[in-house]
Amino acid sequence: MARTIAYAQATGVRAVPRGGGHCFAGRSSTEGLLLDLGRLDAIAVNADGRATIGAGARLAHVYNALHQHGRTIPAGCGPTVGIAGLTLGGGLGLLGRVHGLTCDALVSAQVVLADGRVLECDTQRDPELFWALRGAGGGQFGVVTSLVFATVAEPHATRFELHWTDGAAAAVIAAWQQWAPIAPDDITANLTVVAEPGRPLRVVVFGAVLRDGDATSTMVDELVAAVGTRPGVRVCDGSTFRDLKRALATSVQRTDSARVRIGRSEFFADPLPTAAIATLLDGLVDVSQGRRELNFTALGGAYNRVGPDATAFVHRSEQFLLEHVTDEGGQWVERSWAIAHVYGSGGVYPNFPDLELNDWATAYHGDNLARLRAAKHTYDPDRFFQFPQAI
Ligand SMILES: Cc1cc2nc3c(=O)[nH]c(=O)nc-3n(C[C@H](O)[C@H](O)[C@H](O)COP(=O)(O)OP(=O)(O)OC[C@H]3O[C@@H](n4cnc5c(N)ncnc54)[C@H](O)[C@@H]3O)c2cc1C
């Protein structure tokens, strides 16, 4: 890796690292030199429960390898998402409300800098680099070649999915946003609203509960009572955490679709008012082609028990994340985002990059920006890693 970077430096070719290749803004693609880490995907688990994971590993491989040891890490659901890109931007997932972000479980990382030095960083060695990597590390400071995580025992979990149609949408969103972000930590309940031409609107609350089926059913009853309308479909099934991830990855979760994805998102510290929910839903009725989605991700819990400056991931007092996603052209994403933005916190998840932001650096990094710029100056003073936006 160091030799490749030296070649890029000598020839003036731009070099860009790629983990799983899923960056929504295409930042792991280049007409220059692609540093594809895909084959660095070895995974080893120590007796102390620490896992050393090659930066090219993808999530399905990570979960499978850790499952052999009865262990896991809090991480996302897309099976082909790269562990590197996910961790370096934060990492939201089904265990996040109990164990925090994927980057919160990071213990150390090996990084190749632009000057060819290979550093092992952690809270003692090059702590500013380690701090910066946890939430702002994607393509910014160096090429991460391996990551060490503190794993947790793989839990038994119950998956649930509740499907409503049109009439209940506003009530489901209103009940969900009052309930999911402050639910007990072992409940992760996300919400998606899907509009497709010629089909009724689908409203799905789905997720995982680290309890048995009966306890999960009781929890589901509470949510249904708060909504006031029974769901048409109700699924509750228990499984190992790895199998649950697999099931969710093939159901309502974001799929590895080849379709073009256009999306904008924002964090919210407070619930949306009833009128805003109604206006958001009105924007879904005239879909004539493709698909429109509103995806709500519950935060709170362990995500918010870490200080905003403890890692570079600054968004530690948000209640939920809302994405407006489509695969059709037109202005719907912009309109829908603008309706919700009035009530948003202005913060944006770095792993959902948004090319329309006026001040992307503040939106992604907030009050951590000055410290990140100092770390950039220390570890990449010539701004070699700069495509397309350097901190
Ligand atoms: C199907 C799908 C499901 C998803 N599910 C979730 C989810 O559940 N939770 C969640 O939080 N997010 C989720 N995401 C978003 C995901 O976190 C981001 O897209 C993330 O950036 C993907 O990482 P990657 O390694 O696959 O992508 P890449 O495009 O390879 O990398 C993303 C960025 O990190 C940089 N980078 C990659 N590897 C390195 C490295 N080794 N060293 C330095 N920089 C590097 C790249 O240059 C690029 O800027 C999902 C995305 C998709 C497409």
The ligand as a MOL file (V3000), in Angstrom:
LIG
                    3D

  0  0  0     0  0            999 V3000
M  V30 BEGIN CTAB
M  V30 COUNTS 53 58 0 0 0
M  V30 BEGIN ATOM
M  V30 1 C -27.2470 -1.6880 0.8730 0
M  V30 2 C -26.7330 -0.6720 1.8780 0
M  V30 3 C -27.0350 -0.8540 3.2280 0
M  V30 4 C -26.5440 0.0600 4.1670 0
M  V30 5 N -26.8460 -0.1410 5.4860 0
M  V30 6 C -26.3120 0.6800 6.3980 0
M  V30 7 C -26.5520 0.4500 7.7810 0
M  V30 8 O -27.2720 -0.4680 8.1600 0
M  V30 9 N -25.9800 1.2990 8.6900 0
M  V30 10 C -25.1920 2.3530 8.2950 0
M  V30 11 O -24.6870 3.0670 9.1600 0
M  V30 12 N -24.9570 2.6060 6.9940 0
M  V30 13 C -25.4980 1.7980 6.0400 0
M  V30 14 N -25.2620 2.0480 4.7310 0
M  V30 15 C -24.4220 3.2010 4.3480 0
M  V30 16 C -22.9370 2.8140 4.4630 0
M  V30 17 O -22.5190 2.9620 5.7960 0
M  V30 18 C -22.0580 3.7170 3.5810 0
M  V30 19 O -22.4770 3.6210 2.2450 0
M  V30 20 C -20.5840 3.3630 3.7290 0
M  V30 21 O -19.8110 4.4630 3.3320 0
M  V30 22 C -20.2240 2.1490 2.8970 0
M  V30 23 O -18.9060 1.7410 3.1370 0
M  V30 24 P -18.1590 0.8950 2.0090 0
M  V30 25 O -16.8300 0.4920 2.5350 0
M  V30 26 O -19.0600 -0.1380 1.4840 0
M  V30 27 O -18.0360 1.9810 0.8660 0
M  V30 28 P -16.8350 2.6490 0.0810 0
M  V30 29 O -17.4970 3.3940 -1.0320 0
M  V30 30 O -15.7720 1.6750 -0.2700 0
M  V30 31 O -16.2300 3.6580 1.1530 0
M  V30 32 C -16.9500 4.7740 1.6810 0
M  V30 33 C -15.9620 5.9290 1.9250 0
M  V30 34 O -14.9350 5.4910 2.8160 0
M  V30 35 C -13.6510 5.5390 2.1710 0
M  V30 36 N -12.9390 4.3220 2.5300 0
M  V30 37 C -13.3130 3.0470 2.2720 0
M  V30 38 N -12.4050 2.1930 2.7390 0
M  V30 39 C -11.4270 2.9430 3.3260 0
M  V30 40 C -10.2240 2.6190 3.9860 0
M  V30 41 N -9.8600 1.3760 4.1370 0
M  V30 42 N -9.4590 3.6330 4.4610 0
M  V30 43 C -9.8510 4.9070 4.3180 0
M  V30 44 N -10.9800 5.2770 3.6790 0
M  V30 45 C -11.7650 4.3030 3.2030 0
M  V30 46 C -13.9420 5.6150 0.6740 0
M  V30 47 O -12.8890 6.2690 -0.0480 0
M  V30 48 C -15.2420 6.4000 0.6560 0
M  V30 49 O -14.9890 7.7900 0.7960 0
M  V30 50 C -25.7570 1.1760 3.7550 0
M  V30 51 C -25.4650 1.3400 2.3990 0
M  V30 52 C -25.9550 0.4420 1.4650 0
M  V30 53 C -25.6160 0.6490 0.0140 0
M  V30 END ATOM
M  V30 BEGIN BOND
M  V30 1 1 1 2
M  V30 2 1 2 3
M  V30 3 2 2 52
M  V30 4 2 3 4
M  V30 5 1 4 5
M  V30 6 1 4 50
M  V30 7 2 5 6
M  V30 8 1 6 7
M  V30 9 1 6 13
M  V30 10 2 7 8
M  V30 11 1 7 9
M  V30 12 1 9 10
M  V30 13 2 10 11
M  V30 14 1 10 12
M  V30 15 2 12 13
M  V30 16 1 13 14
M  V30 17 1 14 15
M  V30 18 1 14 50
M  V30 19 1 15 16
M  V30 20 1 16 17
M  V30 21 1 16 18
M  V30 22 1 18 19
M  V30 23 1 18 20
M  V30 24 1 20 21
M  V30 25 1 20 22
M  V30 26 1 22 23
M  V30 27 1 23 24
M  V30 28 2 24 25
M  V30 29 1 24 26
M  V30 30 1 24 27
M  V30 31 1 27 28
M  V30 32 2 28 29
M  V30 33 1 28 30
M  V30 34 1 28 31
M  V30 35 1 31 32
M  V30 36 1 32 33
M  V30 37 1 33 34
M  V30 38 1 33 48
M  V30 39 1 34 35
M  V30 40 1 35 36
M  V30 41 1 35 46
M  V30 42 1 36 37
M  V30 43 1 36 45
M  V30 44 2 37 38
M  V30 45 1 38 39
M  V30 46 1 39 40
M  V30 47 2 39 45
M  V30 48 1 40 41
M  V30 49 2 40 42
M  V30 50 1 42 43
M  V30 51 2 43 44
M  V30 52 1 44 45
M  V30 53 1 46 47
M  V30 54 1 46 48
M  V30 55 1 48 49
M  V30 56 2 50 51
M  V30 57 1 51 52
M  V30 58 1 52 53
M  V30 END BOND
M  V30 END CTAB
M  END
